[in-house]
Amino acid sequence: MSIQGWTFLLVGISFALYIGVAIWTRARSTADFFVASGHVPPVLNGMATAADWMSAASFISMAGLISFMGYDGSVYLMGWTGGYVLLALLVAPYLRKFGQFTVPDFIGDRYASRVARIVAVGCAIFISFTYVAGQMRGVGIVFSRFLDVEIETGVIVGMAIVFFYAVLGGMKGITYTQVAQYCVLIFSYLVPAIFISMLMTGNVIPQVGFGATLADGSGVALLDRLDQLSVDLGFVAFTQGRKSTLDVFFITAALMVGTAGLPHVIVRFYTVPKVAAARSSAGWALVFIAILYTTAPAVAAFARTNLLQTIPGRSYADLPAWVHNWQKIGLVKFEDHDGDGRVRYVGPAHGAKNEFEIDRDIMVLANPEIANLPAWVVGLVAAGALAAALSTAAGLLLVISSSVAHDLLKKTFAPGISEGAELRAARIAAGFAVVVAGYFGIRPPGFVAQVVAFAFGLAASSIFPAVTLGIFSRKMNAAGAVAGMVAGLGFTATYIIYFKFVAPELNNADHWFLGISPEGIGTLGMVLNFAVAYGVALATPPPPARSLELVERVRLP
């Protein structure tokens, strides 16, 4: 069977599974729709959280980033996994004890402020739309390559699937669908990694193969071979860092703190039955996430080594089929500058003009083809990539719908609304959000992991300080929280928009403030948020007694 045939079969089976689970677990009440009635077991919630968390950025783009960035790509591994420690210790159990539906719910009640709730809703929606843009781009890439359709068509198909189980099932349907999606995505990520590790190093465990010697009898370590290939072609050695220490720190911190401030991840801990289960599910999620994250560096090294060994110097007519397939959709480009018909794939240190460009978002998807693995493995990876993108997209869409229906309507503008009307409003909001997400998927603001990194910076600079101060500070009031969120989010968003969209030609270390990249600016935005919040809180009246009572209740063991 061809690659396309296997892809149709495996993607079709997985989609049928997701839709079946959504129908079986469809939401019948607002509690079902928003928090699955708080009845999800910790292990299953950990698995669903892992699927919610491991988006297209983790599955598709992270190993691609590492394959091109080498050592510098470690910031994504450290930041995205380390953030779960913060989440488990500082956020999850306290918000579960609070026992409501959403993050704006906590902020609105903690600060006894309608304005604080509305600002928190705005932050949550802005972050969620930024994040979901990356997921829809991932969906479009997978469909475009493996199902031979336009990227726009692929995004629309993905929208339809997400709309069905997000709108029908709510959090209950999404949770159990995400359990199935985790099984699909982790299996499809590990199978090619194990295959390639055995072929290249003779080790069945990719993490071991990453540091092992090659199986070609040369006695050379995989990373030594990759470093030598990179240097010979004019690239920086894979194991050599290029980013400044300050920027590495700021990016890692933004990703870590952003993890603990992402509304679609935080809300997952409202779905477990008690506080102890929130801590337990955070631990299980870290275990399930670590399986993929410890495999990603090996996948990146395997893919990069195979690429550098098979592409440079080859005749264009003799290039493998996968190059021509990806070239059709514009994610691989070849321009024969010297007219010799051969591919010159070189880095800036080589002194010659590069003729070959490959989009970093395709490295994981193309990896099985680069390594000449069977067609069914290629189809399996496509199914896993879709599972990763769609699971996160569903969680984000639920945050948007719950923010509109529960926080804006039920808790702010229409407190007398019935449960049925609230549920209808949530489903309408989810449908509208799907359409907007689809637009961003067709016209994305950047490559997948980059867009997702921006979302983390926005979460770090807005939601995280308001939540942690609400839990741990008795002095923080509504004025301080609102001022901090507005200042942090405004500064971070302005910095990102300026360098990425207004003046992209200035997007380099020479023009960044203190050498901090847009991916890391969320850390500085967080510091600004804390400073503004405390300054305003000290200059305004203290919080009311009922806010302090809520702090004490949430913090009790």
KOLTITOR-857138 format. One record per residue (C-alpha): y, x, z; residue in one letter. Coordinates in steps of 0.02 Angstrom, whole numbers, plus 50000, padded with zeros to 5 digits. Example, Ala and Ser with C-alpha at 12.3 -4.5 7.8 and 13.67 -1.06 7.14 Angstrom:
! KOLTITOR-857138
[miti [49775 50615 50390] 'A']
[miti [49947 50684 50357] 'S']
This chain:
! KOLTITOR-857138
[miti [50000 50000 50000] 'M']
[miti [50177 50062 49962] 'S']
[miti [50310 50103 50091] 'I']
[miti [50401 49943 50048] 'Q']
[miti [50241 49842 50065] 'G']
[miti [50203 49915 50237] 'W']
[miti [50383 49886 50290] 'T']
[miti [50380 49703 50238] 'F']
[miti [50215 49679 50329] 'L']
[miti [50261 49766 50493] 'L']
[miti [50439 49701 50501] 'V']
[miti [50376 49525 50460] 'G']
[miti [50246 49531 50599] 'I']
[miti [50372 49596 50726] 'S']
[miti [50502 49464 50678] 'F']
[miti [50372 49327 50692] 'A']
[miti [50330 49393 50865] 'L']
[miti [50511 49391 50921] 'Y']
[miti [50542 49215 50857] 'I']
[miti [50381 49153 50936] 'G']
[miti [50430 49226 51105] 'V']
[miti [50605 49151 51090] 'A']
[miti [50533 48977 51058] 'I']
[miti [50409 48994 51201] 'W']
[miti [50542 49050 51325] 'T']
[miti [50692 48951 51263] 'R']
[miti [50830 48915 51388] 'A']
[miti [50835 48740 51462] 'R']
[miti [50981 48762 51584] 'S']
[miti [51137 48870 51606] 'T']
[miti [51044 48975 51735] 'A']
[miti [50908 49007 51605] 'D']
[miti [51037 49046 51471] 'F']
[miti [51146 49165 51573] 'F']
[miti [51025 49252 51695] 'V']
[miti [50849 49188 51656] 'A']
[miti [50860 49092 51822] 'S']
[miti [50840 49258 51915] 'G']
[miti [50650 49254 51901] 'H']
[miti [50610 49408 51794] 'V']
[miti [50488 49531 51877] 'P']
[miti [50559 49708 51903] 'P']
[miti [50439 49796 51783] 'V']
[miti [50474 49674 51642] 'L']
[miti [50659 49679 51680] 'N']
[miti [50652 49869 51674] 'G']
[miti [50567 49860 51504] 'M']
[miti [50693 49732 51440] 'A']
[miti [50837 49838 51508] 'T']
[miti [50768 49990 51418] 'A']
[miti [50762 49893 51254] 'A']
[miti [50936 49824 51286] 'D']
[miti [50997 50000 51323] 'W']
[miti [50905 50096 51186] 'M']
[miti [51005 50032 51042] 'S']
[miti [51016 50090 50862] 'A']
[miti [51115 50237 50930] 'A']
[miti [50966 50295 51035] 'S']
[miti [50831 50259 50907] 'F']
[miti [50917 50298 50743] 'I']
[miti [51067 50406 50776] 'S']
[miti [51041 50511 50932] 'M']
[miti [50905 50626 50861] 'A']
[miti [51008 50635 50701] 'G']
[miti [51158 50692 50802] 'L']
[miti [51055 50823 50893] 'I']
[miti [50978 50885 50730] 'S']
[miti [51153 50922 50663] 'F']
[miti [51243 50967 50825] 'M']
[miti [51100 51063 50905] 'G']
[miti [51138 51116 51083] 'Y']
[miti [51299 51014 51087] 'D']
[miti [51198 50855 51063] 'G']
[miti [51134 50875 51240] 'S']
[miti [51289 50783 51302] 'V']
[miti [51212 50620 51240] 'Y']
[miti [51048 50653 51329] 'L']
[miti [51132 50700 51493] 'M']
[miti [51263 50564 51488] 'G']
[miti [51157 50416 51435] 'W']
[miti [51012 50453 51553] 'T']
[miti [51116 50516 51700] 'G']
[miti [51216 50357 51696] 'G']
[miti [51066 50260 51754] 'Y']
[miti [51071 50353 51921] 'V']
[miti [51248 50290 51947] 'L']
[miti [51196 50117 51892] 'L']
[miti [51050 50108 52013] 'A']
[miti [51148 50176 52162] 'L']
[miti [51326 50113 52140] 'L']
[miti [51320 49950 52045] 'V']
[miti [51155 49858 52017] 'A']
[miti [51101 49810 52195] 'P']
[miti [51276 49759 52250] 'Y']
[miti [51308 49647 52101] 'L']
[miti [51136 49570 52119] 'R']
[miti [51177 49528 52299] 'K']
[miti [51338 49446 52239] 'F']
[miti [51223 49331 52140] 'G']
[miti [51328 49257 52000] 'Q']
[miti [51313 49261 51811] 'F']
[miti [51431 49394 51741] 'T']
[miti [51537 49547 51779] 'V']
[miti [51702 49451 51757] 'P']
[miti [51627 49328 51883] 'D']
[miti [51621 49466 52014] 'F']
[miti [51793 49534 51972] 'I']
[miti [51873 49360 51972] 'G']
[miti [51796 49311 52141] 'D']
[miti [51815 49483 52223] 'R']
[miti [52000 49493 52184] 'Y']
[miti [52027 49304 52202] 'A']
[miti [52124 49310 52041] 'S']
[miti [52122 49208 51882] 'R']
[miti [52217 49345 51792] 'V']
[miti [52091 49478 51846] 'A']
[miti [51949 49370 51779] 'R']
[miti [52036 49345 51611] 'I']
[miti [52075 49532 51593] 'V']
[miti [51894 49573 51636] 'A']
[miti [51835 49449 51504] 'V']
[miti [51948 49532 51376] 'G']
[miti [51879 49705 51421] 'C']
[miti [51698 49643 51412] 'A']
[miti [51724 49562 51242] 'I']
[miti [51816 49713 51171] 'F']
[miti [51680 49832 51232] 'I']
[miti [51540 49720 51170] 'S']
[miti [51612 49701 50995] 'F']
[miti [51638 49890 50983] 'T']
[miti [51458 49918 51035] 'Y']
[miti [51382 49784 50924] 'V']
[miti [51467 49859 50770] 'A']
[miti [51350 50009 50784] 'G']
[miti [51197 49898 50799] 'Q']
[miti [51237 49799 50643] 'M']
[miti [51266 49958 50543] 'R']
[miti [51093 50016 50597] 'G']
[miti [51017 49851 50541] 'V']
[miti [51103 49864 50372] 'G']
[miti [51042 50043 50344] 'I']
[miti [50861 49999 50382] 'V']
[miti [50856 49844 50273] 'F']
[miti [50949 49929 50132] 'S']
[miti [50830 50075 50119] 'R']
[miti [50661 50001 50158] 'F']
[miti [50676 49823 50091] 'L']
[miti [50777 49873 49938] 'D']
[miti [50924 49757 49969] 'V']
[miti [51111 49785 49984] 'E']
[miti [51174 49839 50156] 'I']
[miti [51274 49676 50164] 'E']
[miti [51116 49574 50134] 'T']
[miti [51024 49672 50267] 'G']
[miti [51160 49638 50394] 'V']
[miti [51155 49452 50354] 'I']
[miti [50966 49445 50379] 'V']
[miti [50985 49534 50545] 'G']
[miti [51122 49413 50596] 'M']
[miti [51008 49265 50561] 'A']
[miti [50867 49334 50668] 'I']
[miti [50980 49377 50815] 'V']
[miti [51069 49209 50802] 'F']
[miti [50903 49118 50814] 'F']
[miti [50834 49195 50973] 'Y']
[miti [51000 49232 51059] 'A']
[miti [51070 49057 51035] 'V']
[miti [50905 48967 51065] 'L']
[miti [50834 49071 51207] 'G']
[miti [50987 49138 51297] 'G']
[miti [50950 49271 51428] 'M']
[miti [50777 49201 51462] 'K']
[miti [50725 49210 51280] 'G']
[miti [50814 49377 51253] 'I']
[miti [50729 49456 51405] 'T']
[miti [50552 49420 51351] 'Y']
[miti [50594 49458 51170] 'T']
[miti [50662 49626 51226] 'Q']
[miti [50498 49664 51316] 'V']
[miti [50409 49642 51149] 'A']
[miti [50545 49743 51060] 'Q']
[miti [50526 49887 51183] 'Y']
[miti [50340 49897 51147] 'C']
[miti [50375 49900 50960] 'V']
[miti [50516 50027 50965] 'L']
[miti [50432 50152 51083] 'I']
[miti [50267 50146 50988] 'F']
[miti [50356 50170 50821] 'S']
[miti [50459 50315 50891] 'Y']
[miti [50312 50408 50969] 'L']
[miti [50184 50391 50828] 'V']
[miti [50279 50496 50698] 'P']
[miti [50336 50617 50832] 'A']
[miti [50155 50648 50885] 'I']
[miti [50099 50664 50703] 'F']
[miti [50233 50792 50661] 'I']
[miti [50209 50889 50824] 'S']
[miti [50025 50909 50784] 'M']
[miti [50061 50962 50605] 'L']
[miti [50196 51088 50650] 'M']
[miti [50140 51158 50818] 'T']
[miti [49964 51092 50851] 'G']
[miti [50024 51004 51009] 'N']
[miti [49993 50818 51029] 'V']
[miti [50138 50800 51152] 'I']
[miti [50306 50816 51060] 'P']
[miti [50396 50875 51216] 'Q']
[miti [50275 51022 51226] 'V']
[miti [50284 51053 51039] 'G']
[miti [50474 51067 51053] 'F']
[miti [50455 51232 51148] 'G']
[miti [50293 51292 51067] 'A']
[miti [50252 51416 50929] 'T']
[miti [50222 51356 50752] 'L']
[miti [50045 51320 50693] 'A']
[miti [50066 51422 50533] 'D']
[miti [49995 51579 50613] 'G']
[miti [50163 51669 50614] 'S']
[miti [50174 51670 50804] 'G']
[miti [50358 51618 50789] 'V']
[miti [50425 51484 50906] 'A']
[miti [50488 51323 50827] 'L']
[miti [50665 51346 50896] 'L']
[miti [50671 51529 50841] 'D']
[miti [50622 51478 50664] 'R']
[miti [50753 51339 50665] 'L']
[miti [50888 51457 50729] 'D']
[miti [50847 51585 50594] 'Q']
[miti [50846 51455 50455] 'L']
[miti [51014 51387 50515] 'S']
[miti [51097 51558 50524] 'V']
[miti [51027 51614 50355] 'D']
[miti [51102 51460 50272] 'L']
[miti [51272 51480 50355] 'G']
[miti [51253 51349 50492] 'F']
[miti [51276 51381 50678] 'V']
[miti [51112 51419 50767] 'A']
[miti [51029 51261 50834] 'F']
[miti [51024 51327 51013] 'T']
[miti [51206 51386 51012] 'Q']
[miti [51342 51277 51085] 'G']
[miti [51509 51255 50998] 'R']
[miti [51602 51128 51103] 'K']
[miti [51717 51182 51244] 'S']
[miti [51647 51165 51420] 'T']
[miti [51788 51044 51464] 'L']
[miti [51748 50929 51318] 'D']
[miti [51562 50934 51357] 'V']
[miti [51601 50883 51537] 'F']
[miti [51718 50742 51484] 'F']
[miti [51598 50670 51355] 'I']
[miti [51450 50678 51475] 'T']
[miti [51551 50597 51615] 'A']
[miti [51615 50460 51499] 'A']
[miti [51439 50419 51443] 'L']
[miti [51372 50421 51621] 'M']
[miti [51509 50315 51696] 'V']
[miti [51513 50204 51543] 'G']
[miti [51329 50166 51571] 'T']
[miti [51369 50098 51743] 'A']
[miti [51511 49995 51669] 'G']
[miti [51428 49915 51519] 'L']
[miti [51430 49726 51546] 'P']
[miti [51271 49692 51445] 'H']
[miti [51173 49817 51551] 'V']
[miti [51246 49762 51718] 'I']
[miti [51205 49579 51686] 'V']
[miti [51020 49624 51670] 'R']
[miti [51014 49650 51859] 'F']
[miti [51065 49470 51889] 'Y']
[miti [50898 49416 51814] 'T']
[miti [50785 49483 51953] 'V']
[miti [50740 49380 52107] 'P']
[miti [50815 49491 52244] 'K']
[miti [50916 49649 52283] 'V']
[miti [50765 49763 52307] 'A']
[miti [50702 49708 52137] 'A']
[miti [50869 49762 52060] 'A']
[miti [50843 49940 52122] 'R']
[miti [50661 49937 52069] 'S']
[miti [50700 49875 51894] 'S']
[miti [50832 50011 51874] 'A']
[miti [50699 50140 51917] 'G']
[miti [50575 50065 51794] 'W']
[miti [50708 50061 51659] 'A']
[miti [50741 50247 51685] 'L']
[miti [50555 50284 51665] 'V']
[miti [50543 50182 51504] 'F']
[miti [50702 50260 51436] 'I']
[miti [50647 50437 51479] 'A']
[miti [50495 50419 51366] 'I']
[miti [50607 50408 51213] 'L']
[miti [50747 50521 51274] 'Y']
[miti [50634 50668 51313] 'T']
[miti [50555 50648 51140] 'T']
[miti [50721 50643 51044] 'A']
[miti [50759 50832 51050] 'P']
[miti [50587 50868 50979] 'A']
[miti [50610 50740 50841] 'V']
[miti [50780 50818 50801] 'A']
[miti [50708 50995 50792] 'A']
[miti [50558 50941 50686] 'F']
[miti [50669 50847 50563] 'A']
[miti [50798 50985 50547] 'R']
[miti [50666 51120 50523] 'T']
[miti [50575 51021 50389] 'N']
[miti [50740 50982 50302] 'L']
[miti [50797 51164 50296] 'L']
[miti [50626 51222 50237] 'Q']
[miti [50609 51095 50096] 'T']
[miti [50782 51062 50021] 'I']
[miti [50885 51223 49996] 'P']
[miti [50856 51310 49830] 'G']
[miti [50747 51174 49752] 'R']
[miti [50775 51107 49579] 'S']
[miti [50860 50937 49582] 'Y']
[miti [50724 50865 49471] 'A']
[miti [50593 50930 49593] 'D']
[miti [50668 50854 49750] 'L']
[miti [50552 50742 49851] 'P']
[miti [50556 50554 49821] 'A']
[miti [50639 50517 49988] 'W']
[miti [50797 50609 49933] 'V']
[miti [50816 50501 49778] 'H']
[miti [50777 50342 49877] 'N']
[miti [50914 50375 50005] 'W']
[miti [51031 50434 49867] 'Q']
[miti [51023 50261 49788] 'K']
[miti [51113 50186 49937] 'I']
[miti [51238 50329 49954] 'G']
[miti [51173 50408 50115] 'L']
[miti [51116 50567 50027] 'V']
[miti [51231 50650 49900] 'K']
[miti [51204 50795 49780] 'F']
[miti [51343 50871 49675] 'E']
[miti [51295 51018 49565] 'D']
[miti [51454 51122 49573] 'H']
[miti [51385 51278 49487] 'D']
[miti [51281 51183 49357] 'G']
[miti [51119 51276 49391] 'D']
[miti [51020 51118 49432] 'G']
[miti [50971 51183 49604] 'R']
[miti [51021 51120 49775] 'V']
[miti [51137 51234 49872] 'R']
[miti [51131 51169 50050] 'Y']
[miti [51236 51289 50153] 'V']
[miti [51351 51294 50303] 'G']
[miti [51532 51355 50313] 'P']
[miti [51480 51532 50361] 'A']
[miti [51386 51555 50197] 'H']
[miti [51545 51572 50095] 'G']
[miti [51489 51455 49955] 'A']
[miti [51524 51271 49924] 'K']
[miti [51395 51151 49992] 'N']
[miti [51313 51037 49863] 'E']
[miti [51204 50927 49973] 'F']
[miti [51259 50799 50102] 'E']
[miti [51146 50693 50212] 'I']
[miti [51204 50556 50330] 'D']
[miti [51150 50598 50507] 'R']
[miti [51104 50415 50538] 'D']
[miti [50953 50429 50422] 'I']
[miti [50867 50579 50501] 'M']
[miti [50747 50479 50610] 'V']
[miti [50714 50351 50474] 'L']
[miti [50683 50485 50342] 'A']
[miti [50586 50600 50459] 'N']
[miti [50412 50530 50418] 'P']
[miti [50447 50544 50232] 'E']
[miti [50515 50721 50250] 'I']
[miti [50353 50768 50339] 'A']
[miti [50245 50677 50209] 'N']
[miti [50169 50557 50336] 'L']
[miti [50072 50401 50279] 'P']
[miti [50169 50251 50212] 'A']
[miti [50120 50142 50360] 'W']
[miti [50207 50264 50479] 'V']
[miti [50368 50248 50379] 'V']
[miti [50356 50058 50388] 'G']
[miti [50323 50069 50575] 'L']
[miti [50481 50171 50603] 'V']
[miti [50582 50041 50508] 'A']
[miti [50512 49903 50620] 'A']
[miti [50554 50005 50775] 'G']
[miti [50732 50039 50718] 'A']
[miti [50761 49854 50689] 'L']
[miti [50689 49815 50861] 'A']
[miti [50809 49939 50942] 'A']
[miti [50963 49873 50850] 'A']
[miti [50924 49688 50869] 'L']
[miti [50876 49696 51053] 'S']
[miti [51043 49774 51100] 'T']
[miti [51140 49661 50983] 'A']
[miti [51064 49508 51067] 'A']
[miti [51114 49570 51240] 'G']
[miti [51291 49603 51183] 'L']
[miti [51308 49434 51101] 'L']
[miti [51251 49351 51261] 'L']
[miti [51388 49443 51358] 'V']
[miti [51517 49379 51235] 'I']
[miti [51453 49200 51241] 'S']
[miti [51439 49197 51431] 'S']
[miti [51613 49273 51450] 'S']
[miti [51686 49133 51343] 'V']
[miti [51584 48986 51407] 'A']
[miti [51563 49030 51590] 'H']
[miti [51712 49138 51635] 'D']
[miti [51847 49065 51524] 'L']
[miti [51793 48883 51517] 'L']
[miti [51692 48845 51675] 'K']
[miti [51784 48961 51795] 'K']
[miti [51959 48961 51722] 'T']
[miti [52019 48828 51601] 'F']
[miti [51893 48685 51618] 'A']
[miti [51813 48689 51792] 'P']
[miti [51751 48510 51774] 'G']
[miti [51646 48545 51620] 'I']
[miti [51466 48483 51630] 'S']
[miti [51316 48600 51624] 'E']
[miti [51265 48532 51454] 'G']
[miti [51439 48558 51382] 'A']
[miti [51444 48735 51454] 'E']
[miti [51277 48774 51372] 'L']
[miti [51339 48706 51205] 'R']
[miti [51498 48810 51219] 'A']
[miti [51395 48965 51255] 'A']
[miti [51289 48937 51100] 'R']
[miti [51441 48905 50990] 'I']
[miti [51523 49064 51057] 'A']
[miti [51363 49162 51021] 'A']
[miti [51363 49097 50843] 'G']
[miti [51543 49148 50817] 'F']
[miti [51506 49319 50892] 'A']
[miti [51361 49343 50771] 'V']
[miti [51478 49316 50624] 'V']
[miti [51607 49441 50690] 'V']
[miti [51469 49567 50728] 'A']
[miti [51405 49548 50551] 'G']
[miti [51577 49587 50481] 'Y']
[miti [51583 49749 50583] 'F']
[miti [51409 49791 50521] 'G']
[miti [51466 49775 50341] 'I']
[miti [51628 49870 50374] 'R']
[miti [51585 49988 50518] 'P']
[miti [51719 50096 50603] 'P']
[miti [51605 50249 50607] 'G']
[miti [51426 50309 50615] 'F']
[miti [51311 50225 50741] 'V']
[miti [51309 50345 50889] 'A']
[miti [51496 50380 50870] 'Q']
[miti [51541 50196 50880] 'V']
[miti [51427 50171 51030] 'V']
[miti [51504 50323 51117] 'A']
[miti [51674 50241 51099] 'F']
[miti [51607 50084 51184] 'A']
[miti [51550 50189 51331] 'F']
[miti [51721 50268 51346] 'G']
[miti [51802 50096 51346] 'L']
[miti [51681 50036 51481] 'A']
[miti [51712 50192 51586] 'A']
[miti [51900 50168 51580] 'S']
[miti [51904 49981 51617] 'S']
[miti [51754 49893 51695] 'I']
[miti [51678 50032 51801] 'F']
[miti [51832 50069 51912] 'P']
[miti [51865 49883 51941] 'A']
[miti [51685 49852 51994] 'V']
[miti [51664 50007 52105] 'T']
[miti [51833 49982 52190] 'L']
[miti [51788 49800 52216] 'G']
[miti [51628 49851 52305] 'I']
[miti [51686 50002 52405] 'F']
[miti [51873 49981 52437] 'S']
[miti [51942 49854 52560] 'R']
[miti [52120 49897 52507] 'K']
[miti [52102 49858 52323] 'M']
[miti [52189 49697 52271] 'N']
[miti [52207 49595 52112] 'A']
[miti [52370 49677 52056] 'A']
[miti [52293 49851 52070] 'G']
[miti [52132 49802 51981] 'A']
[miti [52224 49718 51836] 'V']
[miti [52349 49860 51816] 'A']
[miti [52209 49988 51819] 'G']
[miti [52104 49896 51689] 'M']
[miti [52251 49872 51572] 'V']
[miti [52310 50053 51590] 'A']
[miti [52136 50130 51572] 'G']
[miti [52080 50024 51425] 'L']
[miti [52249 50034 51338] 'G']
[miti [52258 50224 51351] 'F']
[miti [52078 50252 51295] 'T']
[miti [52083 50129 51151] 'A']
[miti [52250 50198 51090] 'T']
[miti [52185 50377 51092] 'Y']
[miti [52026 50329 50997] 'I']
[miti [52116 50221 50869] 'I']
[miti [52247 50354 50837] 'Y']
[miti [52127 50496 50800] 'F']
[miti [51995 50393 50712] 'K']
[miti [52098 50273 50609] 'F']
[miti [52285 50313 50612] 'V']
[miti [52279 50503 50592] 'A']
[miti [52099 50556 50558] 'P']
[miti [52161 50718 50479] 'E']
[miti [52218 50772 50653] 'L']
[miti [52050 50734 50734] 'N']
[miti [52007 50910 50791] 'N']
[miti [52017 51017 50947] 'A']
[miti [52187 51089 50896] 'D']
[miti [52270 50918 50913] 'H']
[miti [52169 50835 51052] 'W']
[miti [52248 50822 51223] 'F']
[miti [52181 50969 51325] 'L']
[miti [52046 50986 51192] 'G']
[miti [51964 50821 51243] 'I']
[miti [51882 50729 51097] 'S']
[miti [51894 50539 51072] 'P']
[miti [51712 50526 51129] 'E']
[miti [51760 50600 51298] 'G']
[miti [51932 50525 51326] 'I']
[miti [51857 50380 51424] 'G']
[miti [51838 50497 51574] 'T']
[miti [52025 50529 51577] 'L']
[miti [52054 50343 51553] 'G']
[miti [51945 50311 51705] 'M']
[miti [52047 50433 51810] 'V']
[miti [52206 50347 51751] 'L']
[miti [52131 50178 51797] 'N']
[miti [52090 50235 51974] 'F']
[miti [52262 50315 51997] 'A']
[miti [52359 50163 51933] 'V']
[miti [52250 50041 52030] 'A']
[miti [52275 50132 52195] 'Y']
[miti [52461 50157 52165] 'G']
[miti [52492 49974 52127] 'V']
[miti [52378 49915 52270] 'A']
[miti [52475 50018 52396] 'L']
[miti [52640 49947 52334] 'A']
[miti [52586 49764 52336] 'T']
[miti [52519 49644 52470] 'P']
[miti [52340 49674 52531] 'P']
[miti [52196 49566 52467] 'P']
[miti [52166 49397 52551] 'P']
[miti [52042 49378 52692] 'A']
[miti [51911 49292 52583] 'R']
[miti [51908 49444 52468] 'S']
[miti [51873 49557 52616] 'L']
[miti [51735 49439 52674] 'E']
[miti [51655 49452 52502] 'L']
[miti [51662 49643 52511] 'V']
[miti [51575 49641 52680] 'E']
[miti [51442 49519 52621] 'R']
[miti [51403 49617 52464] 'V']
[miti [51394 49783 52558] 'R']
[miti [51280 49725 52699] 'L']
[miti [51104 49804 52684] 'P']
